[in-house]
């Protein structure tokens, strides 16, 4: 497998910098989409159920297209517990069994 020498050097420099400054670790960035602005109680409940949220930088986005529930996006991972997703799952199940 070919690795571009410039990319290899950039990666090496990045890793060396991280080793020299281990205390400079970025918190994971998580975005939560909800149909309304989440209250402190809502966030506390989410943090209790999903421990990663305690150690993350959280951004909340109000998305009026969500009927209920929320979507949590972490990098390329998505946790979708919206009513929209549940309705889609139900429709797919009905379609497959019909």
MODELLER restraints for C-alpha pairs under 7 A, 6 or more apart:
rsr = mdl.restraints
at = mdl.atoms
rsr.add(forms.Gaussian(group=physical.xy_distance, feature=features.Distance(at['CA:27:A'], at['CA:55:A']), mean=6.51, stdev=0.5))
rsr.add(forms.Gaussian(group=physical.xy_distance, feature=features.Distance(at['CA:27:A'], at['CA:56:A']), mean=5.11, stdev=0.5))
rsr.add(forms.Gaussian(group=physical.xy_distance, feature=features.Distance(at['CA:27:A'], at['CA:57:A']), mean=5.86, stdev=0.5))
rsr.add(forms.Gaussian(group=physical.xy_distance, feature=features.Distance(at['CA:28:A'], at['CA:56:A']), mean=4.84, stdev=0.5))
rsr.add(forms.Gaussian(group=physical.xy_distance, feature=features.Distance(at['CA:28:A'], at['CA:57:A']), mean=6.03, stdev=0.5))
rsr.add(forms.Gaussian(group=physical.xy_distance, feature=features.Distance(at['CA:29:A'], at['CA:56:A']), mean=5.82, stdev=0.5))
rsr.add(forms.Gaussian(group=physical.xy_distance, feature=features.Distance(at['CA:29:A'], at['CA:57:A']), mean=4.90, stdev=0.5))
rsr.add(forms.Gaussian(group=physical.xy_distance, feature=features.Distance(at['CA:29:A'], at['CA:58:A']), mean=6.09, stdev=0.5))
rsr.add(forms.Gaussian(group=physical.xy_distance, feature=features.Distance(at['CA:29:A'], at['CA:74:A']), mean=6.56, stdev=0.5))
rsr.add(forms.Gaussian(group=physical.xy_distance, feature=features.Distance(at['CA:30:A'], at['CA:56:A']), mean=6.56, stdev=0.5))
rsr.add(forms.Gaussian(group=physical.xy_distance, feature=features.Distance(at['CA:30:A'], at['CA:57:A']), mean=6.16, stdev=0.5))
rsr.add(forms.Gaussian(group=physical.xy_distance, feature=features.Distance(at['CA:30:A'], at['CA:58:A']), mean=4.96, stdev=0.5))
rsr.add(forms.Gaussian(group=physical.xy_distance, feature=features.Distance(at['CA:30:A'], at['CA:59:A']), mean=6.28, stdev=0.5))
rsr.add(forms.Gaussian(group=physical.xy_distance, feature=features.Distance(at['CA:30:A'], at['CA:72:A']), mean=6.94, stdev=0.5))
rsr.add(forms.Gaussian(group=physical.xy_distance, feature=features.Distance(at['CA:30:A'], at['CA:73:A']), mean=5.76, stdev=0.5))
rsr.add(forms.Gaussian(group=physical.xy_distance, feature=features.Distance(at['CA:30:A'], at['CA:74:A']), mean=4.86, stdev=0.5))
rsr.add(forms.Gaussian(group=physical.xy_distance, feature=features.Distance(at['CA:31:A'], at['CA:58:A']), mean=5.81, stdev=0.5))
rsr.add(forms.Gaussian(group=physical.xy_distance, feature=features.Distance(at['CA:31:A'], at['CA:59:A']), mean=4.77, stdev=0.5))
rsr.add(forms.Gaussian(group=physical.xy_distance, feature=features.Distance(at['CA:31:A'], at['CA:60:A']), mean=5.70, stdev=0.5))
rsr.add(forms.Gaussian(group=physical.xy_distance, feature=features.Distance(at['CA:31:A'], at['CA:72:A']), mean=5.82, stdev=0.5))
rsr.add(forms.Gaussian(group=physical.xy_distance, feature=features.Distance(at['CA:31:A'], at['CA:73:A']), mean=5.17, stdev=0.5))
rsr.add(forms.Gaussian(group=physical.xy_distance, feature=features.Distance(at['CA:31:A'], at['CA:74:A']), mean=6.68, stdev=0.5))
rsr.add(forms.Gaussian(group=physical.xy_distance, feature=features.Distance(at['CA:32:A'], at['CA:59:A']), mean=6.26, stdev=0.5))
rsr.add(forms.Gaussian(group=physical.xy_distance, feature=features.Distance(at['CA:32:A'], at['CA:60:A']), mean=4.77, stdev=0.5))
rsr.add(forms.Gaussian(group=physical.xy_distance, feature=features.Distance(at['CA:32:A'], at['CA:61:A']), mean=6.13, stdev=0.5))
rsr.add(forms.Gaussian(group=physical.xy_distance, feature=features.Distance(at['CA:32:A'], at['CA:70:A']), mean=6.80, stdev=0.5))
rsr.add(forms.Gaussian(group=physical.xy_distance, feature=features.Distance(at['CA:32:A'], at['CA:71:A']), mean=5.64, stdev=0.5))
rsr.add(forms.Gaussian(group=physical.xy_distance, feature=features.Distance(at['CA:32:A'], at['CA:72:A']), mean=4.54, stdev=0.5))
rsr.add(forms.Gaussian(group=physical.xy_distance, feature=features.Distance(at['CA:32:A'], at['CA:73:A']), mean=6.35, stdev=0.5))
rsr.add(forms.Gaussian(group=physical.xy_distance, feature=features.Distance(at['CA:33:A'], at['CA:60:A']), mean=5.94, stdev=0.5))
rsr.add(forms.Gaussian(group=physical.xy_distance, feature=features.Distance(at['CA:33:A'], at['CA:61:A']), mean=4.81, stdev=0.5))
rsr.add(forms.Gaussian(group=physical.xy_distance, feature=features.Distance(at['CA:33:A'], at['CA:62:A']), mean=5.83, stdev=0.5))
rsr.add(forms.Gaussian(group=physical.xy_distance, feature=features.Distance(at['CA:33:A'], at['CA:63:A']), mean=6.03, stdev=0.5))
rsr.add(forms.Gaussian(group=physical.xy_distance, feature=features.Distance(at['CA:33:A'], at['CA:70:A']), mean=5.52, stdev=0.5))
rsr.add(forms.Gaussian(group=physical.xy_distance, feature=features.Distance(at['CA:33:A'], at['CA:71:A']), mean=5.01, stdev=0.5))
rsr.add(forms.Gaussian(group=physical.xy_distance, feature=features.Distance(at['CA:33:A'], at['CA:72:A']), mean=6.43, stdev=0.5))
rsr.add(forms.Gaussian(group=physical.xy_distance, feature=features.Distance(at['CA:34:A'], at['CA:61:A']), mean=6.43, stdev=0.5))
rsr.add(forms.Gaussian(group=physical.xy_distance, feature=features.Distance(at['CA:34:A'], at['CA:62:A']), mean=5.21, stdev=0.5))
rsr.add(forms.Gaussian(group=physical.xy_distance, feature=features.Distance(at['CA:34:A'], at['CA:63:A']), mean=5.64, stdev=0.5))
rsr.add(forms.Gaussian(group=physical.xy_distance, feature=features.Distance(at['CA:34:A'], at['CA:66:A']), mean=6.60, stdev=0.5))
rsr.add(forms.Gaussian(group=physical.xy_distance, feature=features.Distance(at['CA:34:A'], at['CA:69:A']), mean=6.57, stdev=0.5))
rsr.add(forms.Gaussian(group=physical.xy_distance, feature=features.Distance(at['CA:34:A'], at['CA:70:A']), mean=4.64, stdev=0.5))
rsr.add(forms.Gaussian(group=physical.xy_distance, feature=features.Distance(at['CA:34:A'], at['CA:71:A']), mean=6.68, stdev=0.5))
rsr.add(forms.Gaussian(group=physical.xy_distance, feature=features.Distance(at['CA:35:A'], at['CA:62:A']), mean=5.40, stdev=0.5))
rsr.add(forms.Gaussian(group=physical.xy_distance, feature=features.Distance(at['CA:35:A'], at['CA:63:A']), mean=4.98, stdev=0.5))
rsr.add(forms.Gaussian(group=physical.xy_distance, feature=features.Distance(at['CA:35:A'], at['CA:64:A']), mean=4.87, stdev=0.5))
rsr.add(forms.Gaussian(group=physical.xy_distance, feature=features.Distance(at['CA:35:A'], at['CA:65:A']), mean=7.00, stdev=0.5))
rsr.add(forms.Gaussian(group=physical.xy_distance, feature=features.Distance(at['CA:35:A'], at['CA:66:A']), mean=5.20, stdev=0.5))
rsr.add(forms.Gaussian(group=physical.xy_distance, feature=features.Distance(at['CA:35:A'], at['CA:67:A']), mean=6.54, stdev=0.5))
rsr.add(forms.Gaussian(group=physical.xy_distance, feature=features.Distance(at['CA:35:A'], at['CA:68:A']), mean=6.33, stdev=0.5))
rsr.add(forms.Gaussian(group=physical.xy_distance, feature=features.Distance(at['CA:36:A'], at['CA:62:A']), mean=5.33, stdev=0.5))
rsr.add(forms.Gaussian(group=physical.xy_distance, feature=features.Distance(at['CA:37:A'], at['CA:62:A']), mean=5.95, stdev=0.5))
rsr.add(forms.Gaussian(group=physical.xy_distance, feature=features.Distance(at['CA:47:A'], at['CA:53:A']), mean=5.29, stdev=0.5))
rsr.add(forms.Gaussian(group=physical.xy_distance, feature=features.Distance(at['CA:47:A'], at['CA:54:A']), mean=5.85, stdev=0.5))
rsr.add(forms.Gaussian(group=physical.xy_distance, feature=features.Distance(at['CA:66:A'], at['CA:82:A']), mean=6.78, stdev=0.5))
rsr.add(forms.Gaussian(group=physical.xy_distance, feature=features.Distance(at['CA:66:A'], at['CA:84:A']), mean=6.73, stdev=0.5))
rsr.add(forms.Gaussian(group=physical.xy_distance, feature=features.Distance(at['CA:67:A'], at['CA:83:A']), mean=5.96, stdev=0.5))
rsr.add(forms.Gaussian(group=physical.xy_distance, feature=features.Distance(at['CA:67:A'], at['CA:84:A']), mean=6.51, stdev=0.5))
rsr.add(forms.Gaussian(group=physical.xy_distance, feature=features.Distance(at['CA:68:A'], at['CA:82:A']), mean=5.52, stdev=0.5))
rsr.add(forms.Gaussian(group=physical.xy_distance, feature=features.Distance(at['CA:68:A'], at['CA:83:A']), mean=5.25, stdev=0.5))
rsr.add(forms.Gaussian(group=physical.xy_distance, feature=features.Distance(at['CA:69:A'], at['CA:81:A']), mean=5.62, stdev=0.5))
rsr.add(forms.Gaussian(group=physical.xy_distance, feature=features.Distance(at['CA:69:A'], at['CA:82:A']), mean=4.14, stdev=0.5))
rsr.add(forms.Gaussian(group=physical.xy_distance, feature=features.Distance(at['CA:69:A'], at['CA:83:A']), mean=6.05, stdev=0.5))
rsr.add(forms.Gaussian(group=physical.xy_distance, feature=features.Distance(at['CA:70:A'], at['CA:80:A']), mean=6.45, stdev=0.5))
rsr.add(forms.Gaussian(group=physical.xy_distance, feature=features.Distance(at['CA:70:A'], at['CA:81:A']), mean=5.60, stdev=0.5))
rsr.add(forms.Gaussian(group=physical.xy_distance, feature=features.Distance(at['CA:70:A'], at['CA:82:A']), mean=5.14, stdev=0.5))
rsr.add(forms.Gaussian(group=physical.xy_distance, feature=features.Distance(at['CA:71:A'], at['CA:78:A']), mean=6.92, stdev=0.5))
rsr.add(forms.Gaussian(group=physical.xy_distance, feature=features.Distance(at['CA:71:A'], at['CA:79:A']), mean=5.65, stdev=0.5))
rsr.add(forms.Gaussian(group=physical.xy_distance, feature=features.Distance(at['CA:71:A'], at['CA:80:A']), mean=4.50, stdev=0.5))
rsr.add(forms.Gaussian(group=physical.xy_distance, feature=features.Distance(at['CA:71:A'], at['CA:81:A']), mean=6.09, stdev=0.5))
rsr.add(forms.Gaussian(group=physical.xy_distance, feature=features.Distance(at['CA:71:A'], at['CA:82:A']), mean=6.61, stdev=0.5))
rsr.add(forms.Gaussian(group=physical.xy_distance, feature=features.Distance(at['CA:72:A'], at['CA:78:A']), mean=5.69, stdev=0.5))
rsr.add(forms.Gaussian(group=physical.xy_distance, feature=features.Distance(at['CA:72:A'], at['CA:79:A']), mean=5.05, stdev=0.5))
rsr.add(forms.Gaussian(group=physical.xy_distance, feature=features.Distance(at['CA:72:A'], at['CA:80:A']), mean=6.52, stdev=0.5))
rsr.add(forms.Gaussian(group=physical.xy_distance, feature=features.Distance(at['CA:73:A'], at['CA:79:A']), mean=6.52, stdev=0.5))
